[in-house]
């Protein structure tokens, strides 16, 4: 749900924008402030997606507010309300990062058109952010798998500019799960979701094929006890044959290569 902050020293104007927002099919968390100073206090405490602000207000006007808002949140979308005689204010606001302005009195059709553009911009940005995260996660898992089975210090140097390996220093151990009948080809997503819920700890999963999954542990624990727990849980939760084995505990990054060799079920 997006959070919207409406800033105007006239309460009736704020109420009007709230009314228009509530006409839309989307649901929003709507916040209000009577001036720029009060708005800044909110922006310092809350993450706001869209800021609507009047230009002329006491204590802090809209021009100063949008500058402060941009300092606090680089991705906030901002729209100002201005009258026909306030074009110079609007021009200054656009320089400060405002994406649009709406003339007063606010025309509902113009307002909804502005909202449509804002929501499209935010949606596209978030979609790209998710794609970037997915791509980075894929690269991280790919190179971690390579490092586990054939890595060394030279390998780390070669990939340091491609992935962030700082998280690898937190790795505590590995658990290998083997199955039959192409289990992970069919059920990997459900398996991961349910196992995370079962063990309630941070795990990373590396798929090694249709019948193998490697669990990377980030919490210090008795790995053989956890492996036994996973075995019993899988045999109870899924149909098929499963074999689970734990590797040696990992104390530092350079111990990870070769730990893919496990000690027993």
C-alpha positions in Angstrom: 0.0 0.0 0.0 1.4 3.4 -1.0 1.6 6.2 1.6 0.5 9.7 0.5 1.2 12.9 2.4 -1.1 15.9 1.8 0.2 19.3 2.9 -2.0 22.4 2.9 -2.7 25.0 5.5 -6.4 24.9 4.5 -8.2 21.9 6.0 -10.9 22.0 3.4 -8.3 21.6 0.6 -6.8 18.6 2.4 -10.2 17.1 2.8 -10.9 17.6 -0.9 -7.8 15.7 -2.0 -8.6 12.9 0.5 -12.0 12.7 -1.1 -10.6 12.3 -4.5 -8.1 9.7 -3.4 -10.8 7.6 -1.8 -12.7 7.6 -5.1 -10.0 5.5 -6.7 -9.9 1.7 -6.7 -6.4 1.7 -5.1 -6.1 1.8 -1.3 -3.7 4.4 0.2 -2.4 5.2 3.6 -3.2 8.9 3.7 -1.4 11.4 6.0 -2.0 15.1 6.4 0.0 18.1 7.6 -1.1 21.8 7.8 2.3 23.2 6.8 5.8 22.3 5.6 7.3 22.2 9.1 4.8 19.6 10.3 5.2 17.7 7.1 9.0 17.5 7.6 8.4 15.9 11.0 6.3 13.3 9.4 8.8 12.7 6.6 11.6 12.1 9.1 9.5 9.3 10.8 7.6 7.8 8.0 8.3 6.5 4.5 6.2 8.4 2.1 5.7 7.5 -1.6 3.8 10.6 -2.9 3.8 14.1 -1.5 1.1 16.6 -2.5 1.8 20.1 -1.2 0.5 23.6 -1.5 3.0 26.4 -2.4 2.1 29.2 0.1 2.0 28.0 3.7 3.1 29.4 7.1 6.3 28.3 8.8 7.7 26.6 5.7 6.4 27.0 2.2 6.1 24.3 -0.4 9.3 25.2 -2.3 11.4 24.7 0.9 9.4 21.6 1.7 10.1 19.8 -1.5 13.8 20.4 -1.2 13.8 18.9 2.3 11.6 16.0 1.2 14.1 15.2 -1.6 17.0 15.2 0.9 15.1 12.7 3.1 13.8 10.4 0.4 15.4 10.4 -3.1 12.5 8.3 -4.6 9.6 10.3 -3.3 7.2 11.5 -6.0 6.1 15.1 -5.5 3.3 17.3 -6.8 2.5 20.9 -5.9 -0.8 22.8 -6.0 -0.5 26.3 -7.4 -2.8 29.0 -8.7 -2.6 30.7 -12.1 -0.6 33.6 -10.6 2.0 31.3 -9.0 3.8 30.0 -12.1 7.2 31.2 -10.8 6.7 29.1 -7.7 5.9 26.1 -9.8 9.0 26.6 -11.9 11.2 26.7 -8.8 9.5 23.6 -7.5 10.1 21.7 -10.7 13.8 22.5 -10.3 13.7 21.0 -6.8 12.4 17.7 -8.1 8.6 18.1 -8.3 7.3 15.9 -11.1 4.1 17.8 -11.7 1.8 20.5 -10.5 -1.9 20.8 -10.3 -3.7 24.1 -10.7 -6.1 25.3 -8.0 -9.0 24.9 -7.8 -8.2 21.3 -8.3 -10.0 19.7 -11.3 -10.9 16.1 -10.5 -10.1 14.9 -14.0 -6.7 16.5 -14.0 -6.0 15.2 -10.5 -6.8 11.6 -11.5 -4.7 11.9 -14.6 -1.8 13.0 -12.5 -2.3 10.1 -10.1 -2.4 7.7 -13.0 1.0 9.0 -14.2 2.5 8.8 -10.6 1.3 5.2 -10.0 2.7 4.1 -13.4 6.0 5.7 -12.6 6.2 4.1 -9.1 5.0 0.7 -10.5 7.7 0.7 -13.2 10.4 1.7 -10.8 9.5 -1.1 -8.3 9.3 -3.6 -11.1 12.8 -2.7 -12.2 14.0 -2.8 -8.6 12.6 -6.3 -8.2 14.2 -7.4 -11.4 17.5 -6.0 -10.3 17.3 -7.8 -7.0 16.3 -11.1 -8.7 19.3 -10.7 -11.1 21.6 -10.0 -8.2 20.3 -12.9 -6.2 20.8 -15.2 -9.2 24.4 -14.1 -9.7 25.1 -14.4 -6.0 23.7 -18.0 -5.9 25.5 -18.9 -9.1 28.9 -17.7 -8.0 28.4 -19.1 -4.5 27.8 -22.5 -6.0 30.9 -22.2 -8.1 32.9 -21.2 -5.0 31.7 -24.1 -2.9 32.8 -26.7 -5.4 35.8 -25.1 -7.0 36.6 -21.8 -5.4 39.7 -20.3 -3.9 41.0 -16.8 -3.0 41.7 -16.0 -6.7 38.1 -16.9 -7.5 36.9 -14.4 -4.9 39.0 -11.6 -6.4 37.7 -12.3 -9.9 34.0 -12.0 -8.9 34.4 -9.2 -6.3 33.2 -6.6 -8.8 30.2 -8.8 -10.0 28.5 -9.7 -6.7 28.5 -8.6 -3.0 30.1 -11.5 -1.1 30.0 -9.8 2.3 27.0 -12.1 3.2 29.1 -15.2 2.6 31.1 -14.4 5.7 28.0 -15.3 7.7 27.7 -18.8 6.3 27.8 -21.4 9.1 27.4 -24.7 7.3 25.8 -26.7 4.4 23.1 -29.3 4.3 22.6 -31.5 1.2 19.2 -32.9 0.4 18.8 -35.6 -2.2 15.5 -37.0 -3.6 14.2 -39.3 -6.3 11.7 -38.8 -9.1 12.8 -35.3 -10.0 11.3 -33.9 -6.8 13.0 -30.4 -7.0 12.1 -30.0 -10.6 8.4 -30.2 -9.6 8.3 -29.0 -6.0 11.3 -26.7 -5.3 9.3 -23.5 -4.7 6.8 -25.2 -2.4 9.6 -27.1 -0.6 11.6 -23.9 0.1 8.5 -21.9 1.4 7.5 -24.7 3.7 10.9 -25.5 5.0 11.6 -21.9 5.9 8.3 -21.9 7.8 9.3 -25.1 9.5 12.8 -24.2 10.7 12.3 -20.5 11.1 15.9 -19.5 10.3 17.7 -17.9 7.5 18.6 -20.3 4.7 19.8 -19.9 1.1 19.0 -22.6 -1.4 21.2 -23.7 -4.3 19.6 -26.0 -6.8 22.1 -28.7 -8.0 19.7 -30.5 -10.3 16.3 -32.2 -10.4 17.1 -34.3 -7.4 19.5 -32.2 -5.3 19.2 -29.0 -3.3 21.9 -27.5 -1.1 20.8 -25.5 2.0 23.2 -22.8 3.1 23.0 -22.1 6.9 23.4 -18.7 8.4 22.7 -19.6 12.0 25.1 -21.6 14.3 23.4 -24.8 15.2 23.9 -28.6 15.5 23.8 -29.3 11.8 23.3 -33.1 12.2 20.3 -32.5 14.5 18.9 -30.1 11.9 19.6 -32.5 9.1 17.7 -35.3 11.0 14.8 -32.9 11.6 14.6 -32.0 7.9 14.7 -35.7 7.0 11.8 -36.5 9.3 9.8 -33.4 8.2 10.2 -34.2 4.5 9.2 -37.8 4.8 6.1 -36.7 6.7 5.3 -33.7 4.4 6.1 -35.1 0.9 5.8 -38.3 -1.0 9.0 -39.9 -2.1 12.4 -40.9 -0.7 14.7 -38.3 0.7 18.3 -38.3 2.0 19.7 -35.4 4.1 23.3 -35.0 5.1 25.3 -32.2 6.9 28.7 -30.9 6.2 31.4 -29.7 8.6 30.7 -26.4 10.5 32.2 -23.4 8.7 34.1 -20.8 10.8 35.5 -18.6 8.0 35.0 -17.9 4.3 38.0 -19.9 3.0 36.7 -23.0 4.7 33.6 -23.1 2.4 35.2 -24.8 -0.7 35.1 -28.5 -0.3 32.5 -28.6 2.4 30.0 -29.8 -0.2 31.4 -33.2 0.8 29.0 -34.2 3.6 29.6 -36.6 6.5 26.4 -38.6 6.8 22.6 -38.7 7.0 
